[in-house]
Amino acid sequence: MKKVPKAKKVGPKTKVTRAKKTTAAKKQSDLDKLNLADGKMEVEKVRELEELLGVDQMNIFRTNDIEVFKENLAEMTTTDMQTLAAEAGIFPGGNKMALKNRLTKEFISQTKGNRHAVGPARPIISPEDPRFEKLKKLMSEGL
């Protein structure tokens, strides 16, 4: 039996590989140009705005925004959560996850309708107040 020689590989395949590499490099550089939107800036703006408005003095949970509240819960210890639960009037027992869920449900039920700062068209802070410019800047940027 006669041996048949194997077919040689053709060169254009290497060109395709080079094209793929340059395309992959180009895609990677395009991805590097994108900014990550993780929502942290909005949470900081809400915290600052609520601090200026005095929401922490009107509300047991010290905020009207669910994202700010969830961040606060993540930073709390179990003892802190139990204290907050007792202040809110819910059962403070159980593990950390159950307590976090109960607090979140209570937050949603108590702040229903109050989650956004809405009011009459009058200045929240008088223009003479030193915090006025800071508040004006935050509100013009939007949330």
C-alpha positions as CSV (number, residue, x, y, z in Angstrom):
1,M,0.0,0.0,0.0
2,K,1.2,3.4,-1.0
3,K,1.3,6.2,1.6
4,V,-0.6,9.3,0.8
5,P,1.1,12.5,1.9
6,K,-0.8,14.7,4.3
7,A,-2.1,18.0,3.1
8,K,-0.1,21.0,4.0
9,K,-1.8,23.8,6.1
10,V,-2.5,26.9,4.1
11,G,-1.0,30.3,5.3
12,P,-4.2,32.4,5.4
13,K,-5.1,30.9,8.7
14,T,-2.3,32.8,10.4
15,K,-3.7,36.0,8.9
16,V,-7.1,35.3,10.5
17,T,-5.5,34.7,13.8
18,R,-3.8,38.1,13.6
19,A,-7.0,39.8,12.7
20,K,-8.7,38.2,15.7
21,K,-6.0,39.4,18.0
22,T,-6.2,42.9,16.9
23,T,-10.0,42.9,17.1
24,A,-9.8,41.5,20.6
25,A,-7.3,44.2,21.6
26,K,-9.5,46.8,20.1
27,K,-12.6,45.5,22.0
28,Q,-10.5,45.5,25.2
29,S,-9.5,49.1,24.8
30,D,-13.1,50.1,24.0
31,L,-14.2,48.3,27.3
32,D,-11.5,50.2,29.2
33,K,-13.0,53.5,28.1
34,L,-16.4,52.6,29.7
35,N,-17.2,53.9,33.2
36,L,-18.8,51.5,35.7
37,A,-22.1,52.7,37.0
38,D,-22.6,50.9,40.4
39,G,-25.0,53.4,42.0
40,K,-22.6,54.4,44.8
41,M,-22.6,58.0,43.7
42,E,-26.4,58.2,43.9
43,V,-26.5,56.7,47.4
44,E,-23.9,59.3,48.6
45,K,-26.0,62.1,47.1
46,V,-29.1,60.8,48.8
47,R,-27.3,60.5,52.1
48,E,-26.1,64.1,51.8
49,L,-29.4,65.4,50.8
50,E,-31.3,63.6,53.6
51,E,-28.7,64.9,56.1
52,L,-29.3,68.5,54.9
53,L,-33.1,68.0,55.1
54,G,-33.0,66.4,58.5
55,V,-34.6,63.1,57.6
56,D,-32.5,61.3,60.2
57,Q,-34.4,63.2,62.9
58,M,-37.9,62.4,61.6
59,N,-37.6,58.7,60.8
60,I,-36.6,55.7,63.0
61,F,-34.6,54.3,60.1
62,R,-32.8,57.6,59.6
63,T,-33.5,57.5,55.8
64,N,-36.3,57.3,53.3
65,D,-34.2,55.6,50.5
66,I,-34.1,51.8,50.4
67,E,-30.6,51.7,48.9
68,V,-29.2,53.8,51.7
69,F,-31.1,51.7,54.3
70,K,-29.7,48.5,52.8
71,E,-26.1,49.9,53.0
72,N,-26.7,50.9,56.6
73,L,-27.9,47.3,57.4
74,A,-24.8,45.9,55.8
75,E,-22.6,47.9,58.1
76,M,-24.6,47.1,61.2
77,T,-23.8,44.3,63.7
78,T,-26.5,41.9,65.0
79,T,-26.8,43.9,68.2
80,D,-27.3,47.2,66.3
81,M,-30.0,45.5,64.2
82,Q,-31.7,44.2,67.4
83,T,-31.7,47.7,68.8
84,L,-33.2,49.1,65.6
85,A,-35.8,46.4,65.5
86,A,-36.9,47.1,69.1
87,E,-37.1,50.8,68.3
88,A,-39.2,50.0,65.2
89,G,-41.5,47.8,67.2
90,I,-40.7,44.4,65.6
91,F,-39.4,41.2,67.2
92,P,-35.6,41.5,67.6
93,G,-34.8,37.8,67.8
94,G,-33.4,35.4,65.2
95,N,-30.3,35.2,63.2
96,K,-28.8,38.1,61.3
97,M,-30.4,37.3,57.9
98,A,-33.9,36.9,59.4
99,L,-33.5,40.2,61.3
100,K,-32.3,42.0,58.2
101,N,-35.3,40.7,56.2
102,R,-37.8,41.8,58.9
103,L,-36.2,45.2,59.2
104,T,-36.3,45.7,55.4
105,K,-40.0,44.7,55.3
106,E,-40.8,47.1,58.1
107,F,-38.8,49.8,56.4
108,I,-40.8,49.4,53.2
109,S,-44.2,49.3,55.0
110,Q,-43.4,52.4,57.2
111,T,-41.8,54.5,54.4
112,K,-44.4,53.7,51.8
113,G,-45.2,57.0,50.1
114,N,-42.4,58.9,51.9
115,R,-39.5,57.5,49.9
116,H,-39.1,60.6,47.8
117,A,-38.6,64.1,49.1
118,V,-41.7,65.8,47.6
119,G,-43.3,69.0,48.9
120,P,-44.6,72.4,48.1
121,A,-42.6,74.6,45.8
122,R,-40.9,76.6,48.5
123,P,-37.2,76.7,49.5
124,I,-36.2,73.9,51.8
125,I,-33.4,76.0,53.2
126,S,-33.4,79.8,53.1
127,P,-30.9,81.3,50.6
128,E,-29.0,82.9,53.5
129,D,-28.1,79.5,55.0
130,P,-24.5,78.6,54.4
131,R,-25.6,75.1,53.3
132,F,-27.8,76.5,50.6
133,E,-25.3,76.4,47.7
134,K,-24.3,72.8,48.5
135,L,-28.0,71.8,48.6
136,K,-28.7,73.7,45.4
137,K,-25.8,71.9,43.6
138,L,-27.0,68.5,44.8
139,M,-30.5,69.0,43.7
140,S,-29.5,70.4,40.3
141,E,-27.3,67.3,39.6
142,G,-30.3,65.0,40.1
143,L,-30.4,61.6,41.8
